[in-house]
């Protein structure tokens, strides 16, 4: 992480204001714990679920550096219901590299879904976004990612700087092990301002208003054998899942 500025952390009490002002905010682990109504040990207990992800076979650059699992939910206020397993779909307007494909990823493991902290994370961020937008019903996609350095380099965002075609995106850093790089870059979608920083604290999180900002993460390189970067990406969309409307 040498040479990269530290994350611009936002106190938990100021997240709504920061999101309204600039379209993104960074929360530390304590703030994430507060949202998810859990402690740091309960968050850490989720991490082994990233050790058994399936290889992403849809990468059009031919890489073998990404593993992932996927699940969908519908949240309405405090109620969170898992939706039937479905393909992940984005239009080419938002993902020029992989858009237009129905990508059937392996589902999130039952053992992960069964942990109360998993639902606590999704529900907690959703309730925060409801305060921000006044929209109580969210169509949520949850993606477990492991980017590794099997081929000497791993690309967290092979599509480059992008939006996701949703209302909000939450990127939670689960862990980074023996890697350098992976710098986060956030830019105004309709302006010239931007900021770069590297998430380093496990279970810190970046919140993004997808209509207002674009984002990317730079490639990672190994510092030792088996280097990797694990994230949980949650997307919140009003109305329907992508591809349904």
C-alpha positions as CSV (number, residue, x, y, z in Angstrom):
1,X,0.0,0.0,0.0
2,X,3.1,2.2,-0.1
3,X,2.5,5.6,-1.8
4,X,-1.3,5.4,-1.6
5,X,-3.2,7.8,0.7
6,X,-5.1,6.4,3.6
7,X,-8.9,6.0,3.3
8,X,-10.9,9.1,4.0
9,X,-12.9,7.6,6.9
10,X,-16.3,9.0,7.7
11,X,-17.6,8.9,11.3
12,X,-20.7,6.8,11.5
13,X,-22.9,9.8,12.5
14,X,-21.8,11.6,9.3
15,X,-22.3,9.0,6.6
16,X,-25.7,10.2,5.4
17,X,-24.3,13.8,5.1
18,X,-21.1,12.7,3.3
19,X,-23.1,10.5,0.8
20,X,-25.3,13.5,0.0
21,X,-22.4,15.8,-0.4
22,X,-20.0,13.7,-2.5
23,X,-21.7,10.4,-3.4
24,X,-19.4,8.1,-1.5
25,X,-18.1,7.4,2.0
26,X,-15.6,5.1,3.7
27,X,-16.5,3.3,7.0
28,X,-14.0,1.7,9.3
29,X,-14.7,-1.7,10.9
30,X,-16.3,-0.3,14.0
31,X,-18.8,1.6,11.9
32,X,-19.6,-1.5,9.9
33,X,-20.1,-3.5,13.2
34,X,-22.5,-0.8,14.3
35,X,-24.5,-1.1,11.1
36,X,-24.6,-4.9,11.2
37,X,-25.3,-5.1,15.0
38,X,-22.3,-7.4,15.6
39,X,-18.8,-7.3,16.9
40,X,-15.5,-7.7,15.1
41,X,-15.2,-11.4,16.0
42,X,-18.6,-12.2,14.4
43,X,-17.4,-10.4,11.2
44,X,-14.2,-12.4,11.3
45,X,-16.1,-15.6,11.6
46,X,-17.5,-15.0,8.1
47,X,-14.0,-14.9,6.5
48,X,-13.5,-18.7,6.0
49,X,-16.4,-18.6,3.5
50,X,-13.9,-16.9,1.1
51,X,-11.7,-20.0,1.1
52,X,-14.1,-22.1,-1.0
53,X,-15.1,-19.9,-3.9
54,X,-15.5,-21.2,-7.4
55,X,-13.4,-20.1,-10.4
56,X,-15.0,-17.4,-12.5
57,X,-15.1,-19.0,-15.9
58,X,-16.6,-15.9,-17.6
59,X,-13.6,-13.7,-17.7
60,X,-13.1,-12.5,-21.3
61,X,-9.5,-11.6,-20.7
62,X,-8.7,-15.3,-20.2
63,X,-7.6,-14.8,-16.7
64,X,-7.8,-17.3,-13.8
65,X,-7.4,-14.8,-11.0
66,X,-11.0,-14.4,-9.9
67,X,-13.1,-16.7,-7.8
68,X,-16.6,-15.8,-6.6
69,X,-20.0,-16.8,-5.3
70,X,-23.3,-15.0,-5.7
71,X,-26.7,-14.7,-4.0
72,X,-29.8,-12.4,-4.3
73,X,-32.1,-11.0,-1.7
74,X,-35.1,-8.7,-1.5
75,X,-35.1,-6.3,1.5
76,X,-38.2,-4.4,2.7
77,X,-37.4,-2.4,5.8
78,X,-36.3,-5.0,8.4
79,X,-37.5,-8.0,6.3
80,X,-34.8,-9.8,4.3
81,X,-35.8,-12.7,2.0
82,X,-33.4,-14.7,-0.2
83,X,-34.5,-14.8,-3.8
84,X,-34.2,-17.9,-6.0
85,X,-30.8,-18.3,-7.5
86,X,-30.4,-16.3,-10.7
87,X,-27.9,-15.3,-13.3
88,X,-26.0,-12.1,-12.7
89,X,-26.7,-9.7,-15.6
90,X,-25.5,-6.2,-16.5
91,X,-26.0,-4.3,-19.7
92,X,-23.1,-3.4,-21.9
93,X,-23.8,0.3,-21.0
94,X,-22.4,-0.5,-17.6
95,X,-20.0,-3.3,-18.3
96,X,-18.5,-3.2,-21.7
97,X,-16.4,-6.3,-21.1
98,X,-18.9,-8.7,-19.6
99,X,-22.3,-6.9,-20.2
100,X,-25.1,-8.7,-22.0
101,X,-24.1,-12.1,-20.6
102,X,-26.2,-14.2,-18.2
103,X,-23.4,-15.3,-15.8
104,X,-24.4,-18.2,-13.6
105,X,-22.1,-18.2,-10.6
106,X,-22.1,-20.8,-7.9
107,X,-24.4,-19.8,-5.0
108,X,-23.1,-18.6,-1.6
109,X,-22.6,-21.5,0.6
110,X,-25.4,-22.5,3.1
111,X,-22.9,-22.3,6.0
112,X,-22.2,-18.6,5.1
113,X,-25.8,-17.7,4.7
114,X,-26.7,-19.3,8.0
115,X,-24.5,-16.9,10.0
116,X,-26.6,-14.1,11.4
117,X,-23.9,-11.6,10.7
118,X,-24.3,-12.2,6.9
119,X,-27.9,-11.0,7.0
120,X,-27.0,-8.3,9.5
121,X,-24.6,-6.8,7.0
122,X,-27.1,-6.7,4.2
123,X,-29.9,-5.5,6.3
124,X,-27.8,-2.8,8.1
125,X,-26.5,-1.3,4.9
126,X,-30.0,-1.4,3.4
127,X,-31.5,0.4,6.3
128,X,-28.8,3.1,6.0
129,X,-29.5,3.5,2.3
130,X,-33.3,3.7,3.1
131,X,-32.5,6.7,5.3
132,X,-30.6,8.3,2.5
133,X,-33.0,7.6,-0.3
134,X,-36.4,7.1,1.4
135,X,-36.7,3.8,-0.6
136,X,-37.5,0.9,1.7
137,X,-37.6,-2.0,-0.8
138,X,-34.2,-3.1,-2.3
139,X,-33.2,-5.8,-4.7
140,X,-29.8,-6.9,-3.4
141,X,-27.1,-8.9,-5.1
142,X,-24.3,-10.2,-2.9
143,X,-20.9,-11.2,-4.5
144,X,-18.1,-12.9,-2.7
145,X,-14.8,-12.2,-4.6
146,X,-11.3,-13.5,-4.2
147,X,-8.8,-11.9,-6.5
148,X,-5.5,-13.9,-6.4
149,X,-2.1,-13.7,-8.0
150,X,-2.0,-17.1,-9.6
151,X,-0.9,-15.6,-12.9
152,X,1.3,-13.0,-11.3
153,X,-1.3,-10.3,-11.4
154,X,-5.0,-10.1,-10.4
155,X,-7.5,-7.5,-11.6
156,X,-10.3,-6.6,-9.2
157,X,-12.0,-4.6,-11.9
158,X,-11.0,-5.9,-15.3
159,X,-13.7,-3.8,-16.9
160,X,-11.9,-0.6,-15.8
161,X,-13.5,2.5,-14.2
162,X,-17.3,1.8,-14.2
163,X,-20.7,2.1,-12.8
164,X,-22.8,-1.0,-12.0
165,X,-26.3,0.0,-13.1
166,X,-27.8,-0.1,-9.6
167,X,-28.6,2.6,-7.0
168,X,-25.9,1.9,-4.5
169,X,-22.8,-0.2,-4.3
170,X,-21.1,-1.3,-1.0
171,X,-17.5,-2.8,-1.2
172,X,-16.4,-4.5,2.0
173,X,-12.8,-5.4,2.3
174,X,-12.7,-8.9,3.9
175,X,-8.9,-9.3,3.9
176,X,-5.8,-8.7,1.8
177,X,-2.9,-11.2,2.2
178,X,0.6,-10.8,0.8
179,X,-0.3,-8.4,-2.0
180,X,0.5,-4.9,-3.1
181,X,-1.7,-2.7,-5.3
182,X,-5.5,-2.9,-5.1
183,X,-5.8,0.9,-4.8
184,X,-9.4,2.2,-4.9
185,X,-10.2,5.1,-7.2
186,X,-13.5,7.0,-7.1
187,X,-14.3,9.7,-9.7
188,X,-17.3,12.1,-10.2
189,X,-19.4,10.6,-13.0
190,X,-20.2,14.1,-14.4
191,X,-17.1,16.1,-13.2
192,X,-13.4,16.1,-12.8
193,X,-12.9,15.5,-9.1
194,X,-11.6,12.1,-7.9
195,X,-9.9,10.5,-5.0
196,X,-7.6,7.5,-4.5
197,X,-6.8,5.4,-1.5
198,X,-6.2,1.8,-0.4
199,X,-8.6,-0.1,1.9
200,X,-6.4,-2.0,4.4
201,X,-8.5,-2.7,7.5
202,X,-10.5,-5.9,7.3
203,X,-14.2,-5.2,7.3
204,X,-13.9,-1.6,6.4
205,X,-16.3,-0.5,3.6
206,X,-16.7,1.8,0.7
207,X,-20.3,3.1,0.0
208,X,-21.0,4.5,-3.5
209,X,-23.9,6.3,-5.1
210,X,-23.8,4.6,-8.4
211,X,-25.5,7.4,-10.3
212,X,-23.0,10.0,-9.1
213,X,-19.6,8.3,-9.1
214,X,-17.6,5.7,-11.1
215,X,-15.0,3.5,-9.4
216,X,-12.2,1.0,-10.0
217,X,-9.5,-0.9,-8.2
218,X,-6.0,-1.2,-9.5
219,X,-4.4,-4.7,-10.2
220,X,-2.7,-6.6,-7.3
221,X,0.7,-8.2,-7.4
222,X,2.1,-10.8,-5.0
223,X,4.4,-10.1,-2.1
224,X,4.6,-13.8,-1.3
225,X,3.1,-17.1,-2.6
226,X,-0.7,-17.3,-2.6
227,X,-1.4,-13.5,-2.3
228,X,-5.0,-12.6,-2.6
229,X,-7.6,-9.8,-1.9
230,X,-11.1,-10.8,-0.6
231,X,-14.1,-8.5,-0.9
232,X,-17.9,-8.7,-0.4
233,X,-19.7,-6.5,-2.9
234,X,-23.4,-5.7,-2.2
235,X,-25.5,-3.9,-4.8
236,X,-28.9,-2.3,-4.0
237,X,-31.4,-1.5,-6.7
238,X,-34.9,-0.2,-6.5
239,X,-37.7,-1.7,-8.6
240,X,-36.2,-5.0,-9.8
241,X,-33.0,-6.9,-10.3
242,X,-31.1,-6.0,-13.4
243,X,-32.5,-7.6,-16.5
244,X,-36.0,-7.7,-15.1
245,X,-37.2,-4.2,-16.0
